[in-house]
Amino acid sequence: MYILGIETSCDETGVAIYHSEKGLIHHCLYSQIAMHNEYGGIVPELASRDHIRKLIPLINESLQQSQILKSDIQGIAYTAGPGLVGALLVGAATAKSLAWSWGIPAIGVHHMEGHLLAPMLEDNPPEFPFVALLISGGHTLLVEVKSLGHYQLLGESLDDAAGEAFDKAAKMLGLAYPGGPLLAKLAEQGQSNRFKFPRPMTNRPGLDFSFSGLKTFTMNTLNNTDKTQQDKADVALAFQQATAETLAIKCKRALRQTGLKRLVVAGGVSANTQIRQTLLEMVRKERAEIFFPRPEFCTDNGAMTAYAGCQRLLARQQESLSINTRPRWPIDELYTQRKPSL
């Protein structure tokens, strides 16, 4: 079964073709970073318009590069939410229109489920069950994954997600958008142990996160320096270390609470080298396994959407051709809502 995957949840247009037995056939991605950089952040209306311009050409490119005919495609998977409503509607409308004209089913995919399943695209995928840490731009979640579609939310950010905190801290340091990767690069020049940042919400039980206080601590610390390049690098390193260790502490708790020995880490922030290293050290001490998607599948992409959609279509899940999106969509509602179809 060939599945066309479409990702348009935010500021990246992703298209992929996945085969249920052969695996990933082709994927391509167009990033809007250069356009949004001028405004210091994502402009939703511009994001939607750019998806309209790029989506069909990327679909045609994927078919041509894969040497696959439209008639070979047996299903379409698209991101139904969460995300920017206009951007989601572009992908949903395109998917449903193509599905109607080609006479095939289309299935909406939960964006965070796509991230959660991204490591399944690797040669050594994790087995169920496992704990998943999902750290994308707007989400920080800990999820117990019992099986495909059966997810229990363990903890989430009560305010800013880790990715948002990275971007806001980077803006305080005078870095361009998107700030997360630039902050990580600046942190490479930092001197360790100069500043001691708090590890928020680690001194109390539970698996929820909070990064707003860490963001405020970053601003106050920076304002108490001369704001030289070295000062900024030291602050960036201290912020990054605090974030990485906070995530590791919560993941260790989640593994011990569930009794599981497998941790999946996915989402754009999971590409951060220090976060990966800190989590690797933690799971080594816990005698557990850890799984990451390759860097190109950490950010939003069509491959993860195609894979997730393929699994749901194989499970005979169906939906109508009406266009429905969910800009806000808690992942723990996914199983309950779709249980009868799985």
C-alpha positions in Angstrom: 0.0 0.0 0.0 1.4 3.4 -1.1 0.5 6.3 1.2 1.0 10.0 0.4 1.8 12.0 3.5 1.1 15.7 3.8 2.4 17.9 6.7 1.3 21.6 6.9 0.8 22.1 10.7 3.0 25.2 11.0 5.9 26.7 9.0 7.2 23.7 7.0 5.6 22.0 4.0 6.4 18.3 4.0 5.4 15.6 1.5 6.3 11.9 1.6 5.4 8.6 0.0 5.5 5.6 2.2 4.9 1.9 1.4 3.5 -0.5 4.0 6.1 -3.2 3.1 8.9 -1.3 1.4 9.1 1.5 3.9 9.8 5.2 3.1 10.0 5.7 -0.7 10.6 9.5 -0.9 10.2 12.6 1.2 10.8 16.3 0.6 10.5 19.4 2.8 10.2 23.1 2.2 11.0 25.4 5.2 9.5 28.9 5.6 12.2 29.9 8.1 13.7 32.6 5.8 10.4 34.2 5.3 9.4 34.3 9.0 12.9 35.4 10.1 12.1 38.9 8.8 9.3 39.2 11.4 11.1 37.5 14.3 8.5 34.7 14.5 5.8 32.8 12.6 3.1 34.9 10.8 0.1 32.5 10.5 -1.4 34.1 7.4 1.9 34.1 5.5 2.5 30.5 6.6 -0.9 29.4 5.1 -0.3 31.2 1.8 3.1 29.7 1.4 1.7 26.2 2.0 -0.8 26.9 -0.8 2.0 27.8 -3.1 4.3 24.9 -2.3 2.2 21.9 -1.6 1.0 20.8 -5.0 4.5 21.3 -6.6 6.0 19.2 -3.8 3.4 16.4 -4.3 4.2 16.4 -8.0 7.9 16.3 -7.3 7.5 13.4 -4.9 5.6 11.4 -7.5 8.1 12.1 -10.2 11.1 11.4 -8.1 9.6 8.1 -6.8 8.5 7.1 -10.3 5.1 6.4 -8.9 1.8 7.1 -10.7 -1.2 8.8 -9.1 -3.1 5.6 -9.6 -0.5 3.7 -7.4 -1.4 5.8 -4.3 -3.9 4.0 -2.2 -4.4 6.5 0.6 -3.5 10.0 1.8 -2.5 11.0 5.3 -2.6 14.6 6.4 -1.9 16.5 9.6 -5.3 17.3 11.1 -3.9 19.0 14.3 -2.7 20.4 16.5 -1.3 23.4 14.7 -2.1 26.7 13.0 -5.7 26.6 11.8 -5.1 28.1 8.4 -2.1 25.9 7.7 -3.9 22.8 8.8 -6.8 23.7 6.5 -4.5 23.9 3.5 -3.3 20.3 4.0 -6.7 19.0 4.9 -8.4 20.6 1.9 -5.7 19.4 -0.5 -5.8 15.8 0.9 -9.6 15.5 0.8 -9.8 17.0 -2.7 -7.2 14.6 -4.0 -8.8 11.7 -2.2 -12.1 12.5 -3.8 -10.7 12.9 -7.3 -8.5 9.7 -7.0 -11.2 7.6 -5.4 -9.1 6.7 -2.3 -9.4 7.3 1.4 -7.8 10.2 3.3 -7.0 10.0 7.0 -6.2 12.8 9.5 -3.2 12.3 11.7 -2.4 13.8 15.1 0.8 15.8 14.7 2.3 14.7 18.0 1.5 11.0 17.2 3.5 11.6 14.0 6.5 12.7 16.1 5.9 9.9 18.5 6.1 7.3 15.7 9.0 9.0 13.8 11.6 6.6 15.2 9.6 3.7 13.6 11.1 4.9 10.3 14.6 3.9 11.5 16.3 0.6 10.9 16.2 -0.2 14.6 12.7 0.9 15.7 11.5 0.7 19.3 9.1 -2.0 20.4 5.9 -1.2 22.3 5.4 -0.3 25.1 7.7 2.7 25.8 7.7 6.1 27.3 7.9 9.0 24.8 9.2 12.5 25.4 7.8 14.8 22.8 9.6 18.1 22.6 8.6 20.2 19.6 8.3 24.0 19.2 4.9 24.3 21.0 4.7 21.0 23.0 6.5 19.3 25.8 4.8 16.0 26.7 5.6 12.7 28.5 3.4 9.9 27.2 3.2 6.2 28.0 2.8 4.4 24.7 1.1 1.0 25.3 0.5 0.2 21.7 -0.3 2.0 18.4 -3.1 4.5 19.2 -3.1 3.7 22.9 -1.5 6.7 24.7 -1.6 7.8 28.3 -0.5 11.4 29.0 1.9 11.4 32.0 2.9 15.0 32.1 3.0 18.2 30.0 4.2 21.8 30.2 1.9 24.0 32.2 3.1 27.1 30.4 5.9 27.6 27.8 7.1 24.4 26.0 10.8 23.8 26.0 11.0 24.9 22.4 9.2 28.1 23.1 11.5 28.7 26.0 14.6 28.2 23.8 13.3 30.7 21.2 12.4 33.3 23.9 15.7 32.9 25.7 17.5 33.3 22.3 15.6 36.5 21.6 16.8 37.9 25.0 20.3 37.1 23.9 19.8 39.0 20.6 19.7 36.0 18.4 17.6 35.7 15.2 14.6 33.5 14.7 14.4 30.6 15.1 16.5 30.9 18.1 16.9 27.4 19.4 19.6 26.2 17.1 21.5 29.5 17.4 21.3 29.4 21.2 22.8 25.9 21.1 25.6 27.1 18.8 26.3 30.1 21.1 26.3 27.7 24.2 29.3 25.9 22.6 31.4 29.0 23.6 30.1 29.1 27.1 32.0 28.5 30.3 30.4 25.8 32.5 29.5 26.4 36.1 29.6 30.2 35.9 25.9 30.4 36.4 23.6 28.0 38.2 20.1 27.9 36.8 17.2 26.2 38.6 15.7 22.9 37.4 12.0 23.9 37.5 9.5 21.6 39.2 12.0 18.9 39.9 11.8 19.4 43.7 8.2 18.3 43.8 6.5 15.1 42.7 4.8 14.7 39.3 5.8 14.7 35.7 4.5 18.1 34.5 6.9 20.8 33.2 7.2 24.6 33.6 9.7 26.7 31.7 8.4 30.2 32.2 10.3 30.7 35.4 13.5 29.5 33.7 12.9 32.1 31.0 12.6 34.8 33.7 15.7 33.6 35.5 17.6 33.8 32.1 16.5 37.4 31.7 17.4 38.5 35.2 20.8 36.8 35.0 21.6 38.4 31.7 20.6 41.8 33.0 23.1 41.4 35.8 26.0 41.1 33.4 27.7 43.5 31.0 26.1 41.5 28.1 29.4 40.8 26.4 29.6 38.0 23.9 31.1 35.7 26.6 28.4 36.7 29.1 25.8 35.7 26.5 27.5 32.4 25.8 27.7 31.5 29.5 24.0 32.3 30.0 23.1 30.3 26.9 25.0 27.3 28.2 23.5 27.5 31.7 20.0 27.8 30.2 20.6 24.8 27.9 22.1 22.7 30.7 19.1 23.5 33.0 16.6 22.5 30.3 18.4 19.3 29.4 18.7 18.2 33.0 15.1 19.0 33.8 14.0 16.9 30.9 16.3 14.0 32.0 15.0 14.1 35.6 11.4 14.0 34.5 12.1 11.2 32.0 13.8 9.1 34.7 10.8 9.5 36.9 8.5 8.5 34.1 10.5 5.3 33.4 10.5 4.4 37.0 6.8 5.2 37.5 5.8 3.0 34.5 8.4 0.3 35.0 9.4 0.6 31.3 12.9 0.4 30.0 12.5 2.1 26.6 12.5 5.9 26.0 11.6 7.5 22.7 12.6 11.2 22.3 11.2 13.1 19.3 10.3 16.5 18.1 12.4 19.4 16.8 14.1 20.1 20.2 15.3 16.5 20.3 17.9 17.4 17.8 19.7 19.5 20.4 23.1 17.8 21.1 23.3 18.5 24.8 19.7 17.3 25.4 20.5 14.1 23.6 23.8 13.6 25.5 22.1 14.3 28.9 19.3 11.8 28.2 21.8 9.2 26.9 23.7 9.4 30.2 20.5 9.1 32.2 19.2 6.0 30.4 22.6 4.4 30.7 22.5 4.7 34.4 18.9 3.4 34.4 20.0 0.5 32.2 17.3 1.5 29.7 17.2 2.0 25.9 16.7 5.3 24.1 15.5 5.9 20.6 15.8 9.1 18.5 14.7 9.8 15.0 17.4 11.0 12.6 17.7 14.8 12.6 15.8 15.3 9.4 12.8 13.6 11.0 13.0 15.5 14.3 11.5 18.6 12.7 8.0 18.5 11.1 8.0 16.3 8.0 5.7 14.4 5.8 7.4 11.0 6.4 6.1 10.7 9.9 2.6 11.7 8.8 2.7 9.1 6.0 3.8 6.4 8.4 1.2 7.2 11.1 -1.5 7.4 8.5 -0.5 4.1 6.9 -0.8 2.3 10.3 -4.3 3.7 10.8 -5.4 2.8 7.3 -4.1 -0.7 7.7 -6.2 -0.8 10.9 -9.2 -0.1 8.7 -9.8 3.3 10.2 -12.0 5.5 8.0 -13.3 9.1 7.9 -15.6 11.0 5.7 -14.5 13.5 3.0 -15.6 16.5 5.1 -12.8 18.8 6.0 -12.2 18.8 9.8 -9.1 20.1 11.6 -8.3 20.5 15.3 -5.9 23.3 16.1 -6.0 22.2 19.7 -6.0 18.5 20.2 -4.8 16.8 23.4 -3.1 13.5 22.6 -4.8 11.7 25.4 -8.1 12.2 23.6 -6.8 10.4 20.5 -7.3 6.8 21.7 -10.7 7.4 23.3 -12.0 9.2 20.2 -10.7 6.6 17.7 -10.9 3.5 19.7 -13.8 1.9 17.8 -11.8 2.1 14.6 -8.6 0.5 15.8 
